[in-house]
Amino acid sequence: MRLSPMSRVAALAAMCALLMPCAVAAPAATPDYRPAPRSGLVATRDTTFLIAHSQQGAQQSTVLASQQLGAAPRPVARLVQVRHGSQSHVSVQQLRDDAREAGSAEHAMSVLAQLYTLVLRLDPLAFYCIGGDGPPCDAARGGLSHDQALQALAAAREQIAARATAASTWRVVELRPEPTPSRDVDVVGVRVTSRQGPLEGVSVFFDRAPHSICHARTGADGVAACRLVDQHGDEHAHDHVAPVVVTFPGDLRGGEVLLPTTHVLRTLSFAPRRTLAPPGK
């Protein structure tokens, strides 16, 4: 049976589709935006924040978008997490935003507050980098620890707050390892401070995988210590060299905010803490 010219064209097109990539790119899928986690750090409620997730192999991407009443969502940041074995690297990229470029300090601070909340919820054992609009930064090269990434976002917000008419004060909280007199490897401690000095009477939570936890309140010297207790009662079956994730949940009461943060207590078998690098480097 002879094929008509139109049929031959259709057949060739079908074979091309099977044997090679199509030369015409498919239209990009519309992001499936959902409400972002509500953040007590966001002072204004004039803007709604949305997030959209996508997965491609070992890479997970999250787009943060802001939406004014009646307007379409506008992407303001992208977070890309890549896992290599047991290690994760996360790039945090702030995207060009016309509202921020126009000088809206309140909107810019809201974006950074929501971004702070998103990063806080990510893996505290991962390495991070923070970049601006342009090529994504590489967290695998001189990446920041989780708490260092949070501090960088807080510093960026502080720069904007300096020119805002009314902005709540963010106090960065630092957690530092504190030696304890006990020889028990399950006894852990940290010193909790801000620029004003030790923080007294705040709660700190300790967590070592797979399921050993404890919590304590700081004394006048800012030190909190407790003994990790295995919640399954099989503590002798686990390796005690696993890192301990320390979490300070923050205090959002009043006009002054004690920022939530984390810190990882690592044993000698883990890589040392990396040096803080400027955002975007």
C-alpha positions as CSV (number, residue, x, y, z in Angstrom):
1,M,0.0,0.0,0.0
2,R,1.4,3.4,-1.0
3,L,1.3,6.2,1.5
4,S,0.1,9.6,0.5
5,P,2.6,12.5,1.0
6,M,0.6,13.7,4.1
7,S,0.7,10.2,5.5
8,R,4.5,9.9,5.0
9,V,5.0,13.2,6.8
10,A,2.8,11.9,9.7
11,A,4.8,8.6,9.8
12,L,8.1,10.4,9.8
13,A,7.0,12.7,12.6
14,A,5.9,9.7,14.6
15,M,9.3,8.0,14.1
16,C,11.1,11.2,15.1
17,A,9.1,11.4,18.3
18,L,10.3,7.9,19.2
19,L,13.9,8.2,18.1
20,M,14.9,11.7,19.2
21,P,13.8,14.6,21.4
22,C,11.1,16.8,20.0
23,A,12.5,20.1,18.8
24,V,9.6,22.0,20.2
25,A,9.7,22.3,24.0
26,A,6.5,21.5,25.8
27,P,4.9,24.4,27.7
28,A,6.0,24.7,31.3
29,A,3.6,23.2,33.8
30,T,1.9,25.7,36.0
31,P,3.2,25.4,39.6
32,D,0.8,23.7,42.0
33,Y,0.9,26.4,44.7
34,R,-0.3,25.6,48.2
35,P,-0.4,27.8,51.3
36,A,3.0,28.1,52.9
37,P,3.5,27.2,56.6
38,R,2.2,30.1,58.7
39,S,5.0,32.1,60.2
40,G,4.8,34.1,63.4
41,L,7.9,36.0,62.1
42,V,5.9,37.6,59.3
43,A,4.6,40.9,60.8
44,T,2.2,41.9,58.0
45,R,-0.8,39.9,56.8
46,D,-1.3,42.0,53.6
47,T,0.6,39.4,51.6
48,T,-0.2,35.7,51.3
49,F,2.7,33.3,50.8
50,L,2.5,30.1,48.7
51,I,4.8,27.2,48.0
52,A,5.1,24.7,45.2
53,H,7.2,21.5,45.3
54,S,8.7,19.5,42.5
55,Q,10.9,16.5,42.4
56,Q,13.4,15.4,39.8
57,G,15.5,12.4,40.8
58,A,17.5,13.2,43.9
59,Q,16.7,16.9,43.6
60,Q,13.8,18.5,45.3
61,S,12.8,22.1,44.5
62,T,10.5,24.4,46.4
63,V,9.4,27.8,45.0
64,L,8.2,30.4,47.4
65,A,5.7,32.9,46.0
66,S,4.0,36.0,47.4
67,Q,0.5,37.0,46.4
68,Q,-1.3,40.3,46.9
69,L,-5.0,40.4,47.1
70,G,-6.5,39.7,43.6
71,A,-3.1,39.3,41.9
72,A,-1.3,36.3,40.5
73,P,1.4,34.5,42.7
74,R,4.9,36.0,42.1
75,P,7.9,33.8,42.8
76,V,10.3,35.4,45.3
77,A,12.7,32.5,46.2
78,R,13.7,29.0,45.3
79,L,15.1,26.3,47.5
80,V,16.8,23.3,45.9
81,Q,17.8,20.4,48.0
82,V,20.1,17.7,46.6
83,R,20.9,14.5,48.5
84,H,24.2,12.7,47.9
85,G,24.1,9.5,50.0
86,S,23.5,10.6,53.6
87,Q,24.5,14.2,53.0
88,S,22.2,16.9,51.7
89,H,23.1,20.3,50.1
90,V,20.5,23.1,49.9
91,S,20.8,26.2,47.8
92,V,18.6,29.1,48.8
93,Q,18.1,31.6,46.0
94,Q,16.2,34.9,46.3
95,L,14.6,35.8,43.0
96,R,14.1,39.3,41.5
97,D,11.0,40.8,43.0
98,D,9.6,44.1,41.5
99,A,8.0,45.0,44.8
100,R,11.3,44.7,46.6
101,E,13.2,46.5,43.8
102,A,10.7,49.3,44.2
103,G,11.8,49.8,47.8
104,S,9.0,48.2,49.8
105,A,11.0,47.4,52.9
106,E,8.0,45.8,54.7
107,H,7.4,43.4,51.8
108,A,11.1,42.5,51.6
109,M,11.2,41.8,55.4
110,S,8.1,39.6,55.1
111,V,9.8,37.6,52.3
112,L,12.9,37.0,54.4
113,A,10.7,36.1,57.5
114,Q,8.8,33.5,55.5
115,L,12.1,32.2,54.0
116,Y,13.6,32.0,57.5
117,T,10.7,29.8,58.5
118,L,11.1,27.5,55.5
119,V,14.8,27.1,56.0
120,L,14.3,26.4,59.7
121,R,12.1,23.4,58.8
122,L,14.8,21.9,56.6
123,D,17.5,19.3,57.5
124,P,19.7,20.7,60.3
125,L,22.5,18.3,59.2
126,A,22.6,19.7,55.6
127,F,25.0,22.3,54.2
128,Y,23.5,25.5,52.8
129,C,24.3,28.4,50.5
130,I,22.4,31.7,50.0
131,G,22.4,33.5,46.7
132,G,20.6,36.3,44.9
133,D,18.9,36.5,41.6
134,G,21.2,34.8,39.0
135,P,22.9,31.4,38.8
136,P,22.2,29.3,41.9
137,C,24.9,29.1,44.5
138,D,26.7,25.8,45.2
139,A,26.2,24.5,48.8
140,A,28.7,21.7,48.2
141,R,31.5,24.3,48.0
142,G,32.1,26.0,51.3
143,G,28.5,25.5,52.4
144,L,27.1,27.0,55.6
145,S,25.7,25.0,58.5
146,H,22.0,25.2,59.2
147,D,22.4,27.8,62.0
148,Q,24.8,29.9,59.9
149,A,22.3,30.0,57.0
150,L,19.6,31.2,59.4
151,Q,22.0,33.9,60.7
152,A,22.7,35.0,57.2
153,L,19.0,35.4,56.5
154,A,18.6,37.3,59.8
155,A,21.5,39.6,58.8
156,A,19.9,40.4,55.5
157,R,16.6,41.2,57.2
158,E,18.4,43.4,59.7
159,Q,19.9,45.5,56.9
160,I,16.4,46.2,55.5
161,A,14.9,46.8,58.9
162,A,17.4,49.6,59.5
163,R,15.6,51.8,56.9
164,A,12.0,50.7,57.8
165,T,9.7,53.0,59.7
166,A,8.4,50.3,62.1
167,A,10.0,46.9,62.4
168,S,10.2,44.4,65.2
169,T,13.6,43.8,66.6
170,W,15.1,40.4,65.7
171,R,17.7,39.0,68.2
172,V,19.9,36.3,66.8
173,V,20.3,33.5,69.3
174,E,23.5,31.3,69.3
175,L,23.9,27.8,70.7
176,R,27.4,26.7,71.6
177,P,28.7,23.4,73.0
178,E,29.1,23.5,76.7
179,P,31.3,20.8,78.4
180,T,29.7,19.0,81.3
181,P,31.4,17.5,84.3
182,S,29.8,14.1,83.6
183,R,31.6,11.3,81.8
184,D,28.3,10.0,80.6
185,V,28.2,10.2,76.8
186,D,24.5,10.8,77.0
187,V,24.8,14.0,79.0
188,V,24.8,17.0,76.6
189,G,24.9,20.7,77.2
190,V,24.9,24.1,75.3
191,R,25.3,27.7,76.2
192,V,22.5,30.0,74.9
193,T,23.4,33.6,74.2
194,S,22.5,36.7,72.2
195,R,24.4,39.9,71.7
196,Q,23.1,41.1,75.0
197,G,24.6,38.1,76.8
198,P,23.4,34.7,78.2
199,L,19.7,33.9,78.0
200,E,18.2,32.7,81.3
201,G,15.1,30.6,81.6
202,V,14.6,29.5,78.0
203,S,13.9,26.0,76.9
204,V,16.3,24.0,74.7
205,F,15.6,20.6,73.1
206,F,18.2,17.9,72.3
207,D,17.6,15.1,69.8
208,R,20.0,12.2,68.8
209,A,18.9,9.8,66.1
210,P,17.2,7.5,66.1
211,H,15.0,8.3,69.1
212,S,17.0,9.7,72.1
213,I,15.7,13.1,73.4
214,C,15.8,15.4,76.4
215,H,15.1,19.1,77.2
216,A,16.3,21.6,79.7
217,R,16.0,25.3,80.7
218,T,18.9,27.6,80.9
219,G,20.3,29.0,84.1
220,A,21.6,32.5,84.8
221,D,24.8,31.6,82.9
222,G,22.8,30.6,79.8
223,V,23.8,26.9,80.1
224,A,21.2,24.1,79.6
225,A,22.2,20.5,80.1
226,C,20.4,17.2,80.3
227,R,20.8,13.4,79.8
228,L,19.5,11.9,76.5
229,V,17.0,9.2,77.1
230,D,16.2,6.6,74.5
231,Q,12.4,6.6,74.0
232,H,12.3,3.0,72.9
233,G,14.4,1.7,75.9
234,D,17.1,0.1,73.6
235,E,19.8,2.7,74.1
236,H,22.6,0.1,74.2
237,A,21.7,-1.1,70.7
238,H,22.6,2.3,69.1
239,D,25.8,4.1,68.2
240,H,26.4,7.0,70.6
241,V,28.6,8.9,68.1
242,A,25.6,10.1,66.1
243,P,25.3,13.9,66.1
244,V,22.9,15.7,68.5
245,V,20.6,18.3,67.0
246,V,19.9,21.1,69.5
247,T,16.8,23.3,68.9
248,F,15.9,26.6,70.5
249,P,12.2,27.1,69.5
250,G,12.4,30.9,69.8
251,D,10.3,33.4,71.6
252,L,8.0,35.6,69.4
253,R,6.3,37.5,72.2
254,G,6.4,41.3,72.3
255,G,8.1,43.7,70.0
256,E,11.5,41.9,70.4
257,V,11.9,38.5,68.8
258,L,14.3,35.8,70.0
259,L,14.9,33.9,66.8
260,P,14.4,30.1,66.7
261,T,17.6,28.3,65.7
262,T,19.4,25.0,65.8
263,H,22.9,23.7,66.4
264,V,24.5,20.4,65.7
265,L,26.8,18.8,68.3
266,R,29.2,16.6,66.4
267,T,31.6,14.0,67.8
268,L,35.2,13.7,66.6
269,S,34.1,11.2,63.9
270,F,32.2,14.0,62.1
271,A,33.4,16.8,60.0
272,P,34.3,20.0,61.9
273,R,32.1,23.1,61.7
274,R,32.7,25.1,58.6
275,T,33.7,28.8,58.6
276,L,30.9,31.3,58.0
277,A,31.1,32.6,54.4
278,P,29.3,35.7,53.1
279,P,25.9,35.0,51.5
280,G,26.1,34.2,47.8
281,K,29.7,33.2,47.9
